Amino acid sequence: MRQFPLGDIQNLHSDALEKAATEPVVLTSESQASYVIMSVDNYEQLIDLLQKS
C-alpha cells in the first residue's frame, strides 16, 4: 500500500481526521465519493474480516 505524508494532502480538515479515528470518512470531489480514510486499526479489522470470509 502506498503511503503519503499528511502534509501532501491539501485542504484536509482536522475534523475529518478526528472522525476517521473512530469511523471511516468518505472524501468527495464534485459531490462524488472519491476516497475513504480510516484509522489503521479499523483498516486492519476490515482486512481480517475479509480474509476470514
CYANA upper distance limits for C-alpha pairs under 8 A (distance plus 0.5 A):
  4 PHE  CA      8 ASP  CA      7.08
  4 PHE  CA      9 ILE  CA      8.49
  5 PRO  CA      9 ILE  CA      7.99
 12 LEU  CA     16 ALA  CA      7.65
 12 LEU  CA     17 LEU  CA      8.40
 13 HIS  CA     17 LEU  CA      7.39
 14 SER  CA     18 GLU  CA      6.55
 15 ASP  CA     19 LYS  CA      6.64
 16 ALA  CA     20 ALA  CA      6.54
 16 ALA  CA     25 VAL  CA      7.29
 17 LEU  CA     21 ALA  CA      6.93
 18 GLU  CA     22 THR  CA      8.04
 19 LYS  CA     23 GLU  CA      6.68
 19 LYS  CA     24 PRO  CA      8.08
 19 LYS  CA     25 VAL  CA      7.41
 20 ALA  CA     24 PRO  CA      5.68
 20 ALA  CA     25 VAL  CA      5.94
 20 ALA  CA     37 ILE  CA      6.66
 20 ALA  CA     38 MET  CA      5.19
 20 ALA  CA     39 SER  CA      6.42
 21 ALA  CA     38 MET  CA      6.83
 21 ALA  CA     39 SER  CA      5.53
 22 THR  CA     38 MET  CA      8.21
 22 THR  CA     39 SER  CA      7.67
 22 THR  CA     42 ASN  CA      8.46
 23 GLU  CA     38 MET  CA      6.80
 23 GLU  CA     39 SER  CA      8.07
 23 GLU  CA     42 ASN  CA      7.99
 24 PRO  CA     36 VAL  CA      6.88
 24 PRO  CA     37 ILE  CA      6.20
 24 PRO  CA     38 MET  CA      5.01
 24 PRO  CA     39 SER  CA      8.01
 24 PRO  CA     42 ASN  CA      8.36
 25 VAL  CA     36 VAL  CA      5.94
 25 VAL  CA     37 ILE  CA      5.76
 25 VAL  CA     38 MET  CA      6.83
 26 VAL  CA     33 ALA  CA      6.77
 26 VAL  CA     34 SER  CA      7.72
 26 VAL  CA     35 TYR  CA      6.23
 26 VAL  CA     36 VAL  CA      4.95
 26 VAL  CA     37 ILE  CA      7.04
 27 LEU  CA     33 ALA  CA      6.47
 27 LEU  CA     34 SER  CA      6.25
 27 LEU  CA     35 TYR  CA      5.53
 27 LEU  CA     36 VAL  CA      6.43
 27 LEU  CA     37 ILE  CA      8.04
 28 THR  CA     32 GLN  CA      5.61
 28 THR  CA     33 ALA  CA      4.89
 28 THR  CA     34 SER  CA      5.60
 28 THR  CA     35 TYR  CA      7.35
 29 SER  CA     33 ALA  CA      7.02
 29 SER  CA     34 SER  CA      6.61
 38 MET  CA     42 ASN  CA      6.84
 38 MET  CA     43 TYR  CA      7.02
 39 SER  CA     43 TYR  CA      6.74
 40 VAL  CA     44 GLU  CA      6.55
 41 ASP  CA     45 GLN  CA      6.72
 42 ASN  CA     46 LEU  CA      6.69
 43 TYR  CA     47 ILE  CA      6.74
 44 GLU  CA     48 ASP  CA      6.61
 45 GLN  CA     49 LEU  CA      6.73
 46 LEU  CA     50 LEU  CA      6.71
 47 ILE  CA     51 GLN  CA      6.61
 48 ASP  CA     52 LYS  CA      6.79
 49 LEU  CA     53 SER  CA      7.08
